[in-house]
Amino acid sequence: MLTLSQLKLTIKEKGEHKRSPNYKRLSPKVKKAIDDLFGMMAKQPQKVLTTFPKIVRDVSKKYRVQSKDIETYFEKETGLTI
């Protein structure tokens, strides 16, 4: 039998990335950029891997943050290098 906490871990919710300790440490500008990036990725889930670098560049220009900050956030969250 599943407990409520186990069930919460299996469900992917919109805005789930906002609960992360790494997300909470970001500056407000980078948080807005990350939120926009997740929104763009949600619009085209089948093309995430091919369009991710372009989305990072576009979002970093739009919010005037360094793309390195966004990449560092994803490296910390996933443990993968981009």
N, C-alpha and C positions, 0 to 999 in steps of 0.2 A: 504494500500500500504506500502511495506517495504522500509525503507531508506537504504542507503548503509551501514551505521554503524550497523543497525540491521541485515542486511544480513551477514556482517563479523562476527558477534557474533554466528551465527548459523552454519557457515562452520568450520569444523575441518581441519586444515591444518597441514602438516608436519612441525615440528619445531615451532609449536605454543607456546610451553612451554617456548621458549626463550624470549618471550615478557613480561613475568611475572616479576613483581618487585622483587619477592622472588628469582627468578633465577638470576637476575642481581646482587644480593648481594652476590652470592656464589663465592668462590675462583675458579681460573681457573681449578684446578685439579678436583674439585667437579663438575664443569660445564661439563667437558669432561666425567666424570662418568655418570652424568644424561643423557647426549646425547646418550651415548652408551646403557644405560639402556632402554631408549625409543626406540632405534633401535632394541634391542633384543625383547622388548614387541611387536613391530610392526610385527616381523617375525612370532610370534605365538599368534595372538589375542584371539584365543579360549581358550588358557591355561594360561592367564595372572594371574588369581587369584591363581592357584595352583603352578605356577613357580615363582611368584614374590619374595618370600623370598630367593630362591636359586639364582635368578638373582642379587638381591641386594648383597648377599655375594660374588658372583663371580666378580661383577663389583668393589666392594670395595677392593678386593684383587688385581685385575688387575691394578687399578689406585692408590693403596696405600692410600685410604681414609677410614675413619671410616664409617661403615655401619650406625651408629647413625646419621651422617651428612646427608646421603641420606634419611633416615627415617624422620628426622626433616624437610627436604625440602618437602616431600610428606604430612606430617602432616600440614604444613603451607599452602600448595596449596589446599588441599582437605578438611581440617578441621577434618579429620579422623585419629585415631591412628592406627598404624600398629602393 
